[in-house]
Amino acid sequence: MAEILEKSQARQRLRSLTEALDSGALQQVSRILNGGLSPSDIAHLLESSPPRQRALLWNLVDKSLEGEVLQYLSDDIRGYFLSKLNAQELASIIEDFESDDLADLLQQLPDTVIREVLDTMDDQDRQRVEEVLSYPEDTAGGLMNTDAVTVRPDLTVDVVLRYLRRHRVLPPMTDSLIVVSRRDEYIGVLPITKMLVSNPTVTVREVMDTEIEPIPVTMTDTQVATLFERYDLISAPVVGEGRKLLGRITIDDVVDVIREDADHSLMSLAGLDEDEDTFAPVWKTSRRRAVWLGINLITAFIAASVIGLFEATIEKVVALAVLMPIVASMGGIAGSQTLTLVIRGMAVGQISGANLGWLLNREFFSSVLNGLLWALVVAGAATAWFGDPMIGVIIAAALIINLIAAALVGTVLPMFLKSRNIDPALAGGVILTTVTDVIGFLAFLGLATIFYS
């Protein structure tokens, strides 16, 4: 109940701030912004505002809140605000950042600025950040935080408890302590809940969990997210060569990965960047979309050239021009259904070379059944419309051919693109649409040419 009330109050504060902003009451805006909203709410408000209003709001944000707000912003908007700061301003903002969050932020800056910011840090903090920066952003190494509490297996629970009490605070999301050898090699984890109910005289070795496998530092962030989802993890140790402990990954970072992957899959289907700013300026929006509009235009010319090959046939049977889009459209929809299913299965790790054959078989027979059903419907409609049974037979055959081709291509294409290190979500839709258009037109107009010549 308290949580519902708190969310309601937050929404009310956001409405009050918007009304104050519209009326030009900047002092009231500043008071609401810095006194009543959390950093995540401020970030949401910034992302929901047009550029001019966004810049005004950012200037009203208290300097002590800027660092936390930046952590909640999308890469595109965060990068814009970072570009307005110099190295000294950045250094003051990132003072309390965790190493993984700081590494994410620095990766959006030029190398010269990164070096200037690192030079302002003490040796220990700089070493931690450089450790994370040395790994690609989309790997476990790029996600991990080097701030982890470790213990030795030969210590008693009582000693560990006294050791923990010496800390002012524990790192966020600390649900377990990581057990390591004297050479910092990973051995297991000691859940805090288990430690609290254990006899203080027993050793860590007696109560620790050795079944939790560490995450290799080179594992992709998508695979990390899958592990967290599968085993309901809150945090997990990250190891390098020889199982040497390097850091840990926490659920808050994994949630970001899941959201980014979901955004990527959705936006890529339209050829857009997952960090696309809803309120980006006209010139930036136009530039990004122009690329894929150009690619789509090329594929449209390819489909048009296929139609051009059968110009003489179309002139003889005008009904073909009317019915052509039906075959291409049905193939495109059927292919998109399969493509989306396969990309989603690949994203969650359900599809591999081992079960691709079964999937192909299923999609083939499913397309045959759907092809027969809708071929009868379309053939009947075309025959009744134009009074020509032959055109009904032609469009029925073309529809079946295109639906089968769409299903097979939609199944195999994502795996092929992934094997070539091409993002299936980004390129799959464009290629599939071209294939179904070309095969649909070839089948329909080719059969018409044969039967009407």
DRENDO-1510 file (C-alpha; in Angstrom, 1 decimal, always signed):
<recs>
REC; n; res; u; v; w
REC; 1; MET; +0.0; +0.0; +0.0 .
REC; 2; ALA; +2.8; +2.4; +0.9 .
REC; 3; GLU; +4.5; +1.6; -2.4 .
REC; 4; ILE; +1.3; +2.5; -4.4 .
REC; 5; LEU; +1.0; +5.7; -2.4 .
REC; 6; GLU; +4.6; +6.6; -3.1 .
REC; 7; LYS; +4.2; +6.0; -6.9 .
REC; 8; SER; +1.0; +8.1; -6.8 .
REC; 9; GLN; +2.8; +11.0; -5.1 .
REC; 10; ALA; +5.7; +10.8; -7.6 .
REC; 11; ARG; +3.2; +11.0; -10.5 .
REC; 12; GLN; +1.6; +14.0; -8.9 .
REC; 13; ARG; +5.0; +15.8; -8.5 .
REC; 14; LEU; +5.8; +15.1; -12.1 .
REC; 15; ARG; +2.4; +16.6; -13.2 .
REC; 16; SER; +3.0; +19.7; -10.9 .
REC; 17; LEU; +6.5; +20.1; -12.4 .
REC; 18; THR; +5.2; +19.9; -16.0 .
REC; 19; GLU; +2.5; +22.5; -15.2 .
REC; 20; ALA; +5.1; +24.8; -13.5 .
REC; 21; LEU; +7.4; +24.5; -16.5 .
REC; 22; ASP; +4.6; +25.3; -18.9 .
REC; 23; SER; +3.8; +28.5; -16.9 .
REC; 24; GLY; +7.4; +29.5; -16.7 .
REC; 25; ALA; +7.7; +29.3; -12.9 .
REC; 26; LEU; +11.4; +28.3; -12.9 .
REC; 27; GLN; +11.9; +28.6; -9.2 .
REC; 28; GLN; +9.0; +26.3; -8.5 .
REC; 29; VAL; +10.4; +23.9; -11.2 .
REC; 30; SER; +13.8; +23.9; -9.4 .
REC; 31; ARG; +12.2; +23.3; -6.0 .
REC; 32; ILE; +10.1; +20.3; -7.3 .
REC; 33; LEU; +13.0; +19.0; -9.4 .
REC; 34; ASN; +15.6; +18.9; -6.6 .
REC; 35; GLY; +13.4; +18.4; -3.6 .
REC; 36; GLY; +10.7; +16.0; -4.6 .
REC; 37; LEU; +11.9; +13.8; -7.4 .
REC; 38; SER; +14.3; +10.8; -7.4 .
REC; 39; PRO; +17.2; +10.8; -9.9 .
REC; 40; SER; +15.4; +8.1; -11.9 .
REC; 41; ASP; +12.3; +10.3; -12.1 .
REC; 42; ILE; +14.4; +13.3; -13.2 .
REC; 43; ALA; +16.0; +11.2; -15.9 .
REC; 44; HIS; +12.6; +10.0; -17.1 .
REC; 45; LEU; +11.4; +13.6; -17.3 .
REC; 46; LEU; +14.5; +14.7; -19.3 .
REC; 47; GLU; +14.0; +11.8; -21.8 .
REC; 48; SER; +10.3; +12.8; -22.1 .
REC; 49; SER; +11.0; +16.5; -22.9 .
REC; 50; PRO; +11.8; +18.2; -26.3 .
REC; 51; PRO; +15.4; +19.4; -26.7 .
REC; 52; ARG; +14.9; +23.0; -25.6 .
REC; 53; GLN; +12.9; +22.1; -22.5 .
REC; 54; ARG; +15.4; +19.3; -21.7 .
REC; 55; ALA; +18.3; +21.7; -21.7 .
REC; 56; LEU; +16.4; +24.1; -19.4 .
REC; 57; LEU; +15.6; +21.3; -17.0 .
REC; 58; TRP; +19.2; +20.0; -16.9 .
REC; 59; ASN; +20.5; +23.5; -16.0 .
REC; 60; LEU; +18.0; +23.5; -13.0 .
REC; 61; VAL; +19.2; +20.1; -11.7 .
REC; 62; ASP; +21.3; +20.4; -8.6 .
REC; 63; LYS; +25.0; +19.7; -9.1 .
REC; 64; SER; +25.0; +17.1; -6.4 .
REC; 65; LEU; +22.3; +15.1; -8.3 .
REC; 66; GLU; +23.8; +15.3; -11.8 .
REC; 67; GLY; +25.9; +12.1; -11.4 .
REC; 68; GLU; +23.0; +10.0; -10.3 .
REC; 69; VAL; +20.7; +11.4; -13.0 .
REC; 70; LEU; +23.3; +10.6; -15.7 .
REC; 71; GLN; +23.3; +6.9; -14.7 .
REC; 72; TYR; +19.6; +6.6; -15.5 .
REC; 73; LEU; +19.7; +8.3; -18.9 .
REC; 74; SER; +19.8; +6.5; -22.2 .
REC; 75; ASP; +23.2; +6.5; -24.0 .
REC; 76; ASP; +22.2; +9.0; -26.6 .
REC; 77; ILE; +21.0; +11.7; -24.2 .
REC; 78; ARG; +23.7; +11.0; -21.6 .
REC; 79; GLY; +26.3; +11.4; -24.3 .
REC; 80; TYR; +24.9; +14.8; -25.2 .
REC; 81; PHE; +25.1; +16.1; -21.7 .
REC; 82; LEU; +28.6; +14.6; -21.2 .
REC; 83; SER; +29.8; +16.5; -24.3 .
REC; 84; LYS; +29.0; +19.8; -22.5 .
REC; 85; LEU; +31.2; +19.0; -19.5 .
REC; 86; ASN; +35.0; +19.4; -19.1 .
REC; 87; ALA; +37.3; +16.9; -17.4 .
REC; 88; GLN; +37.1; +18.7; -14.0 .
REC; 89; GLU; +33.3; +18.8; -14.0 .
REC; 90; LEU; +33.2; +15.2; -14.9 .
REC; 91; ALA; +35.6; +14.2; -12.1 .
REC; 92; SER; +33.4; +15.9; -9.5 .
REC; 93; ILE; +30.3; +14.3; -10.8 .
REC; 94; ILE; +31.6; +10.7; -11.0 .
REC; 95; GLU; +33.2; +10.8; -7.5 .
REC; 96; ASP; +30.7; +8.2; -6.0 .
REC; 97; PHE; +30.2; +6.1; -9.2 .
REC; 98; GLU; +30.7; +2.4; -9.0 .
REC; 99; SER; +33.4; +1.1; -11.4 .
REC; 100; ASP; +31.0; -0.6; -13.9 .
REC; 101; ASP; +28.8; +2.5; -14.1 .
REC; 102; LEU; +31.8; +4.8; -14.4 .
REC; 103; ALA; +33.2; +2.6; -17.2 .
REC; 104; ASP; +29.9; +2.8; -19.1 .
REC; 105; LEU; +30.0; +6.5; -18.8 .
REC; 106; LEU; +33.6; +6.9; -19.9 .
REC; 107; GLN; +33.1; +4.7; -23.0 .
REC; 108; GLN; +31.0; +7.5; -24.5 .
REC; 109; LEU; +33.8; +10.0; -24.2 .
REC; 110; PRO; +36.9; +10.7; -26.5 .
REC; 111; ASP; +40.1; +9.0; -25.4 .
REC; 112; THR; +41.7; +12.2; -24.4 .
REC; 113; VAL; +38.9; +13.1; -22.0 .
REC; 114; ILE; +38.9; +9.6; -20.6 .
REC; 115; ARG; +42.6; +9.9; -19.8 .
REC; 116; GLU; +42.1; +13.3; -18.2 .
REC; 117; VAL; +39.3; +12.0; -16.0 .
REC; 118; LEU; +41.4; +8.9; -15.0 .
REC; 119; ASP; +44.3; +11.1; -14.0 .
REC; 120; THR; +42.1; +12.9; -11.5 .
REC; 121; MET; +41.3; +9.6; -9.6 .
REC; 122; ASP; +43.4; +7.9; -6.9 .
REC; 123; ASP; +45.4; +4.8; -7.9 .
REC; 124; GLN; +43.0; +2.2; -6.5 .
REC; 125; ASP; +39.9; +3.7; -8.2 .
REC; 126; ARG; +41.8; +4.2; -11.4 .
REC; 127; GLN; +43.0; +0.6; -11.5 .
REC; 128; ARG; +39.4; -0.7; -10.9 .
REC; 129; VAL; +38.0; +1.4; -13.7 .
REC; 130; GLU; +40.8; +0.5; -16.1 .
REC; 131; GLU; +40.2; -3.1; -15.4 .
REC; 132; VAL; +36.6; -2.8; -16.5 .
REC; 133; LEU; +37.5; -0.6; -19.5 .
REC; 134; SER; +39.9; -3.3; -20.7 .
REC; 135; TYR; +36.9; -5.6; -21.6 .
REC; 136; PRO; +34.3; -5.0; -24.4 .
REC; 137; GLU; +31.2; -3.3; -23.2 .
REC; 138; ASP; +28.9; -6.2; -24.1 .
REC; 139; THR; +30.8; -8.9; -22.1 .
REC; 140; ALA; +30.8; -9.9; -18.5 .
REC; 141; GLY; +34.0; -8.0; -18.0 .
REC; 142; GLY; +32.3; -4.8; -19.2 .
REC; 143; LEU; +29.4; -5.4; -16.9 .
REC; 144; MET; +31.2; -6.4; -13.7 .
REC; 145; ASN; +31.9; -4.3; -10.7 .
REC; 146; THR; +35.3; -4.8; -9.0 .
REC; 147; ASP; +33.9; -3.9; -5.6 .
REC; 148; ALA; +33.3; -7.3; -4.0 .
REC; 149; VAL; +33.6; -8.6; -0.4 .
REC; 150; THR; +35.8; -11.7; -0.3 .
REC; 151; VAL; +36.6; -14.1; +2.6 .
REC; 152; ARG; +38.9; -17.1; +3.1 .
REC; 153; PRO; +37.4; -20.6; +3.6 .
REC; 154; ASP; +39.4; -21.3; +6.8 .
REC; 155; LEU; +37.8; -18.4; +8.7 .
REC; 156; THR; +35.0; -18.9; +11.2 .
REC; 157; VAL; +31.6; -17.4; +10.7 .
REC; 158; ASP; +32.2; -15.3; +13.9 .
REC; 159; VAL; +35.4; -13.8; +12.4 .
REC; 160; VAL; +33.6; -13.0; +9.1 .
REC; 161; LEU; +30.8; -11.2; +11.0 .
REC; 162; ARG; +33.2; -9.1; +12.9 .
REC; 163; TYR; +35.0; -8.4; +9.6 .
REC; 164; LEU; +31.8; -7.2; +8.0 .
REC; 165; ARG; +31.0; -4.9; +11.0 .
REC; 166; ARG; +34.2; -3.0; +10.3 .
REC; 167; HIS; +32.6; -1.8; +7.0 .
REC; 168; ARG; +30.6; +1.4; +7.0 .
REC; 169; VAL; +28.4; +0.0; +4.2 .
REC; 170; LEU; +28.4; -3.1; +2.0 .
REC; 171; PRO; +28.5; -2.8; -1.8 .
REC; 172; PRO; +24.9; -2.7; -3.2 .
REC; 173; MET; +23.2; -6.0; -4.0 .
REC; 174; THR; +25.5; -7.9; -1.7 .
REC; 175; ASP; +23.5; -11.1; -1.1 .
REC; 176; SER; +26.6; -13.3; -0.8 .
REC; 177; LEU; +30.3; -13.1; +0.1 .
REC; 178; ILE; +32.7; -14.6; -2.4 .
REC; 179; VAL; +35.1; -17.2; -1.0 .
REC; 180; VAL; +38.5; -17.2; -2.5 .
REC; 181; SER; +41.9; -18.8; -1.9 .
REC; 182; ARG; +45.0; -16.8; -0.9 .
REC; 183; ARG; +45.8; -16.4; -4.6 .
REC; 184; ASP; +42.3; -14.9; -5.2 .
REC; 185; GLU; +41.1; -18.0; -7.0 .
REC; 186; TYR; +37.3; -18.5; -6.8 .
REC; 187; ILE; +36.1; -21.3; -4.6 .
REC; 188; GLY; +32.4; -20.6; -3.8 .
REC; 189; VAL; +30.0; -18.2; -2.3 .
REC; 190; LEU; +28.7; -17.7; +1.2 .
REC; 191; PRO; +25.1; -16.5; +1.2 .
REC; 192; ILE; +24.6; -13.9; +4.0 .
REC; 193; THR; +21.2; -15.5; +4.9 .
REC; 194; LYS; +23.0; -18.8; +5.5 .
REC; 195; MET; +25.8; -17.2; +7.4 .
REC; 196; LEU; +23.4; -15.4; +9.8 .
REC; 197; VAL; +21.7; -18.7; +10.9 .
REC; 198; SER; +24.9; -20.7; +11.2 .
REC; 199; ASN; +26.8; -21.6; +14.3 .
REC; 200; PRO; +29.5; -18.8; +14.8 .
REC; 201; THR; +32.1; -21.4; +15.5 .
REC; 202; VAL; +31.9; -23.3; +12.1 .
REC; 203; THR; +34.2; -22.4; +9.3 .
REC; 204; VAL; +33.3; -20.8; +6.0 .
REC; 205; ARG; +34.3; -24.0; +4.2 .
REC; 206; GLU; +31.6; -25.9; +6.1 .
REC; 207; VAL; +28.7; -23.6; +5.1 .
REC; 208; MET; +29.7; -22.1; +1.8 .
REC; 209; ASP; +28.0; -23.1; -1.5 .
REC; 210; THR; +30.4; -24.5; -4.1 .
REC; 211; GLU; +27.8; -25.4; -6.7 .
REC; 212; ILE; +27.5; -21.8; -8.0 .
REC; 213; GLU; +29.5; -21.6; -11.1 .
REC; 214; PRO; +31.3; -18.3; -11.8 .
REC; 215; ILE; +30.8; -16.3; -15.0 .
REC; 216; PRO; +33.7; -16.2; -17.4 .
REC; 217; VAL; +34.9; -12.7; -18.0 .
REC; 218; THR; +34.5; -13.1; -21.8 .
REC; 219; MET; +30.8; -14.3; -21.7 .
REC; 220; THR; +28.4; -12.0; -23.6 .
REC; 221; ASP; +26.0; -9.8; -21.7 .
REC; 222; THR; +23.1; -11.6; -23.3 .
REC; 223; GLN; +24.3; -14.9; -22.0 .
REC; 224; VAL; +24.8; -13.4; -18.6 .
REC; 225; ALA; +21.2; -12.1; -18.6 .
REC; 226; THR; +20.0; -15.6; -19.5 .
REC; 227; LEU; +21.9; -17.1; -16.5 .
REC; 228; PHE; +20.5; -14.6; -14.1 .
REC; 229; GLU; +17.0; -15.3; -15.4 .
REC; 230; ARG; +17.4; -19.0; -15.3 .
REC; 231; TYR; +18.8; -19.3; -11.8 .
REC; 232; ASP; +17.2; -16.3; -10.2 .
REC; 233; LEU; +20.5; -14.7; -9.3 .
REC; 234; ILE; +21.0; -11.4; -7.5 .
REC; 235; SER; +24.7; -11.3; -8.0 .
REC; 236; ALA; +27.3; -13.6; -9.5 .
REC; 237; PRO; +31.2; -13.7; -9.4 .
REC; 238; VAL; +33.2; -13.1; -12.5 .
REC; 239; VAL; +36.5; -14.9; -13.1 .
REC; 240; GLY; +39.4; -14.8; -15.6 .
REC; 241; GLU; +42.0; -17.4; -16.4 .
REC; 242; GLY; +42.7; -19.9; -13.7 .
REC; 243; ARG; +39.3; -19.0; -12.1 .
REC; 244; LYS; +40.9; -15.9; -10.6 .
REC; 245; LEU; +38.3; -13.6; -9.2 .
REC; 246; LEU; +37.9; -10.3; -11.1 .
REC; 247; GLY; +34.7; -8.9; -9.8 .
REC; 248; ARG; +31.0; -9.5; -9.7 .
REC; 249; ILE; +27.8; -8.7; -11.7 .
REC; 250; THR; +24.6; -7.5; -10.0 .
REC; 251; ILE; +21.0; -7.8; -11.0 .
REC; 252; ASP; +20.6; -4.0; -11.6 .
REC; 253; ASP; +23.1; -4.2; -14.4 .
REC; 254; VAL; +21.5; -7.3; -15.9 .
REC; 255; VAL; +18.1; -5.6; -15.9 .
REC; 256; ASP; +19.7; -2.8; -18.0 .
REC; 257; VAL; +21.0; -5.5; -20.4 .
REC; 258; ILE; +17.5; -7.1; -20.7 .
REC; 259; ARG; +15.9; -3.8; -21.4 .
REC; 260; GLU; +18.6; -2.8; -24.0 .
REC; 261; ASP; +18.2; -6.2; -25.8 .
REC; 262; ALA; +14.4; -5.7; -25.9 .
REC; 263; ASP; +14.8; -2.2; -27.2 .
REC; 264; HIS; +17.3; -3.4; -29.7 .
REC; 265; SER; +15.1; -6.2; -31.0 .
REC; 266; LEU; +12.1; -3.8; -31.3 .
REC; 267; MET; +13.9; -0.8; -32.9 .
REC; 268; SER; +16.0; -2.9; -35.2 .
REC; 269; LEU; +13.0; -4.3; -36.9 .
REC; 270; ALA; +12.4; -0.7; -38.2 .
REC; 271; GLY; +16.1; -0.2; -38.8 .
REC; 272; LEU; +16.5; +2.2; -35.9 .
REC; 273; ASP; +19.1; +2.4; -33.1 .
REC; 274; GLU; +17.9; +1.1; -29.7 .
REC; 275; ASP; +19.1; +4.4; -28.1 .
REC; 276; GLU; +17.0; +6.5; -30.5 .
REC; 277; ASP; +16.0; +9.6; -28.7 .
REC; 278; THR; +12.2; +10.1; -29.0 .
REC; 279; PHE; +12.7; +13.9; -29.1 .
REC; 280; ALA; +15.9; +14.0; -31.2 .
REC; 281; PRO; +16.3; +17.0; -33.5 .
REC; 282; VAL; +14.9; +16.8; -37.0 .
REC; 283; TRP; +18.3; +16.6; -38.8 .
REC; 284; LYS; +19.5; +13.7; -36.6 .
REC; 285; THR; +16.3; +11.8; -36.9 .
REC; 286; SER; +16.2; +12.3; -40.7 .
REC; 287; ARG; +19.9; +11.2; -41.1 .
REC; 288; ARG; +19.4; +8.0; -39.2 .
REC; 289; ARG; +16.3; +7.0; -41.0 .
REC; 290; ALA; +17.6; +7.9; -44.4 .
REC; 291; VAL; +20.1; +5.1; -44.4 .
REC; 292; TRP; +17.4; +2.3; -44.1 .
REC; 293; LEU; +15.0; +4.1; -46.4 .
REC; 294; GLY; +17.7; +4.1; -49.0 .
REC; 295; ILE; +18.3; +0.4; -48.5 .
REC; 296; ASN; +14.6; -0.3; -48.7 .
REC; 297; LEU; +14.5; +1.7; -52.0 .
REC; 298; ILE; +17.2; -0.5; -53.5 .
REC; 299; THR; +15.2; -3.6; -52.5 .
REC; 300; ALA; +12.1; -2.1; -54.0 .
REC; 301; PHE; +13.9; -1.5; -57.3 .
REC; 302; ILE; +14.9; -5.2; -57.3 .
REC; 303; ALA; +11.3; -6.3; -56.9 .
REC; 304; ALA; +10.2; -3.8; -59.5 .
REC; 305; SER; +12.8; -5.2; -62.0 .
REC; 306; VAL; +11.3; -8.7; -61.6 .
REC; 307; ILE; +7.9; -7.3; -62.4 .
REC; 308; GLY; +9.4; -5.5; -65.4 .
REC; 309; LEU; +10.5; -8.9; -66.8 .
REC; 310; PHE; +6.8; -9.9; -67.3 .
REC; 311; GLU; +5.6; -6.6; -68.7 .
REC; 312; ALA; +4.1; -8.2; -71.8 .
REC; 313; THR; +2.2; -10.8; -69.7 .
REC; 314; ILE; +0.7; -8.1; -67.5 .
REC; 315; GLU; -0.4; -6.1; -70.5 .
REC; 316; LYS; -2.3; -9.1; -71.8 .
REC; 317; VAL; -3.9; -10.0; -68.4 .
REC; 318; VAL; -4.6; -6.8; -66.5 .
REC; 319; ALA; -6.0; -8.8; -63.5 .
REC; 320; LEU; -2.4; -9.8; -62.7 .
REC; 321; ALA; -1.5; -6.2; -61.8 .
REC; 322; VAL; -4.4; -6.2; -59.4 .
REC; 323; LEU; -3.6; -9.5; -57.7 .
REC; 324; MET; +0.2; -9.2; -57.5 .
REC; 325; PRO; +0.4; -7.4; -54.2 .
REC; 326; ILE; -1.7; -10.2; -52.5 .
REC; 327; VAL; +1.0; -12.9; -53.1 .
REC; 328; ALA; +3.9; -10.6; -52.0 .
REC; 329; SER; +2.0; -9.4; -48.9 .
REC; 330; MET; +1.0; -12.8; -47.7 .
REC; 331; GLY; +4.5; -14.1; -48.1 .
REC; 332; GLY; +5.9; -11.1; -46.2 .
REC; 333; ILE; +3.6; -11.6; -43.3 .
REC; 334; ALA; +4.2; -15.3; -43.1 .
REC; 335; GLY; +8.0; -14.8; -43.2 .
REC; 336; SER; +7.9; -12.0; -40.6 .
REC; 337; GLN; +6.1; -14.4; -38.2 .
REC; 338; THR; +8.7; -17.0; -38.6 .
REC; 339; LEU; +11.6; -14.6; -38.5 .
REC; 340; THR; +10.4; -12.9; -35.3 .
REC; 341; LEU; +9.9; -16.3; -33.6 .
REC; 342; VAL; +13.4; -17.5; -34.6 .
REC; 343; ILE; +15.1; -14.3; -33.5 .
REC; 344; ARG; +13.4; -14.4; -30.2 .
REC; 345; GLY; +14.4; -18.1; -29.7 .
REC; 346; MET; +18.0; -17.3; -30.6 .
REC; 347; ALA; +18.0; -14.4; -28.1 .
REC; 348; VAL; +16.9; -16.6; -25.2 .
REC; 349; GLY; +19.2; -19.4; -26.2 .
REC; 350; GLN; +16.5; -21.9; -27.3 .
REC; 351; ILE; +17.6; -22.4; -30.9 .
REC; 352; SER; +20.9; -23.9; -32.1 .
REC; 353; GLY; +22.1; -26.1; -35.0 .
REC; 354; ALA; +20.9; -29.2; -33.0 .
REC; 355; ASN; +17.2; -28.3; -33.2 .
REC; 356; LEU; +17.2; -26.2; -36.3 .
REC; 357; GLY; +16.2; -29.2; -38.5 .
REC; 358; TRP; +13.1; -29.9; -36.4 .
REC; 359; LEU; +12.1; -26.2; -36.6 .
REC; 360; LEU; +12.6; -26.2; -40.4 .
REC; 361; ASN; +10.4; -29.3; -40.7 .
REC; 362; ARG; +7.7; -27.7; -38.5 .
REC; 363; GLU; +7.7; -24.4; -40.4 .
REC; 364; PHE; +7.6; -26.2; -43.7 .
REC; 365; PHE; +4.4; -28.3; -42.9 .
REC; 366; SER; +2.8; -25.3; -41.1 .
REC; 367; SER; +3.3; -23.2; -44.2 .
REC; 368; VAL; +1.9; -25.9; -46.5 .
REC; 369; LEU; -1.3; -26.1; -44.4 .
REC; 370; ASN; -1.7; -22.4; -44.3 .
REC; 371; GLY; -0.8; -22.2; -48.0 .
REC; 372; LEU; -3.5; -24.7; -48.9 .
REC; 373; LEU; -6.1; -23.0; -46.7 .
REC; 374; TRP; -5.6; -19.4; -48.0 .
REC; 375; ALA; -4.8; -20.5; -51.6 .
REC; 376; LEU; -8.4; -21.9; -51.7 .
REC; 377; VAL; -9.8; -18.7; -50.3 .
REC; 378; VAL; -7.9; -16.4; -52.6 .
REC; 379; ALA; -8.4; -18.7; -55.7 .
REC; 380; GLY; -12.2; -18.6; -55.1 .
REC; 381; ALA; -12.2; -14.8; -54.6 .
REC; 382; ALA; -10.1; -14.2; -57.8 .
REC; 383; THR; -12.2; -16.5; -59.9 .
REC; 384; ALA; -15.4; -14.9; -58.8 .
REC; 385; TRP; -13.9; -11.4; -59.2 .
REC; 386; PHE; -12.5; -11.8; -62.8 .
REC; 387; GLY; -14.6; -14.8; -64.0 .
REC; 388; ASP; -11.4; -16.7; -65.0 .
REC; 389; PRO; -10.7; -20.1; -63.2 .
REC; 390; MET; -7.2; -20.1; -64.6 .
REC; 391; ILE; -6.2; -17.0; -62.7 .
REC; 392; GLY; -7.5; -18.6; -59.6 .
REC; 393; VAL; -5.3; -21.6; -60.1 .
REC; 394; ILE; -2.3; -19.5; -60.8 .
REC; 395; ILE; -2.6; -17.3; -57.7 .
REC; 396; ALA; -3.3; -20.3; -55.5 .
REC; 397; ALA; -0.1; -22.0; -56.7 .
REC; 398; ALA; +2.0; -18.9; -56.4 .
REC; 399; LEU; +0.6; -18.3; -52.8 .
REC; 400; ILE; +1.6; -21.8; -51.7 .
REC; 401; ILE; +5.1; -21.4; -53.2 .
REC; 402; ASN; +5.7; -18.0; -51.6 .
REC; 403; LEU; +4.4; -19.1; -48.1 .
REC; 404; ILE; +6.7; -22.1; -48.1 .
REC; 405; ALA; +9.7; -20.0; -49.3 .
REC; 406; ALA; +8.9; -17.4; -46.7 .
REC; 407; ALA; +8.8; -19.9; -43.8 .
REC; 408; LEU; +12.0; -21.6; -44.8 .
REC; 409; VAL; +13.9; -18.3; -45.4 .
REC; 410; GLY; +12.5; -16.9; -42.2 .
REC; 411; THR; +13.9; -19.9; -40.3 .
REC; 412; VAL; +17.3; -20.2; -41.8 .
REC; 413; LEU; +18.1; -16.5; -42.4 .
REC; 414; PRO; +18.7; -15.4; -38.8 .
REC; 415; MET; +21.1; -18.3; -38.2 .
REC; 416; PHE; +23.0; -17.5; -41.4 .
REC; 417; LEU; +23.3; -13.8; -40.6 .
REC; 418; LYS; +24.5; -14.5; -37.1 .
REC; 419; SER; +27.2; -16.9; -38.4 .
REC; 420; ARG; +28.4; -13.9; -40.5 .
REC; 421; ASN; +28.4; -11.6; -37.5 .
REC; 422; ILE; +25.4; -9.6; -38.9 .
REC; 423; ASP; +22.6; -8.6; -36.5 .
REC; 424; PRO; +19.5; -10.7; -37.6 .
REC; 425; ALA; +17.1; -8.2; -36.0 .
REC; 426; LEU; +18.6; -5.3; -38.0 .
REC; 427; ALA; +19.1; -6.9; -41.4 .
REC; 428; GLY; +16.7; -9.8; -41.3 .
REC; 429; GLY; +13.5; -7.9; -42.1 .
REC; 430; VAL; +14.9; -6.1; -45.1 .
REC; 431; ILE; +16.3; -9.2; -46.6 .
REC; 432; LEU; +13.2; -11.3; -46.0 .
REC; 433; THR; +10.9; -8.7; -47.5 .
REC; 434; THR; +13.1; -8.6; -50.6 .
REC; 435; VAL; +13.1; -12.4; -50.9 .
REC; 436; THR; +9.4; -12.8; -50.5 .
REC; 437; ASP; +8.6; -10.0; -52.9 .
REC; 438; VAL; +10.9; -11.5; -55.6 .
REC; 439; ILE; +9.8; -15.1; -55.1 .
REC; 440; GLY; +6.1; -14.0; -55.0 .
REC; 441; PHE; +6.3; -12.0; -58.2 .
REC; 442; LEU; +8.4; -14.6; -60.0 .
REC; 443; ALA; +6.0; -17.4; -59.0 .
REC; 444; PHE; +2.9; -15.5; -59.9 .
REC; 445; LEU; +4.0; -13.8; -63.1 .
REC; 446; GLY; +6.1; -16.8; -64.2 .
REC; 447; LEU; +3.1; -19.2; -63.9 .
REC; 448; ALA; +0.9; -16.6; -65.6 .
REC; 449; THR; +3.4; -16.4; -68.5 .
REC; 450; ILE; +3.4; -20.2; -68.9 .
REC; 451; PHE; -0.4; -20.6; -68.8 .
REC; 452; TYR; -1.3; -17.6; -70.9 .
REC; 453; SER; +1.4; -17.8; -73.5 .
</recs>
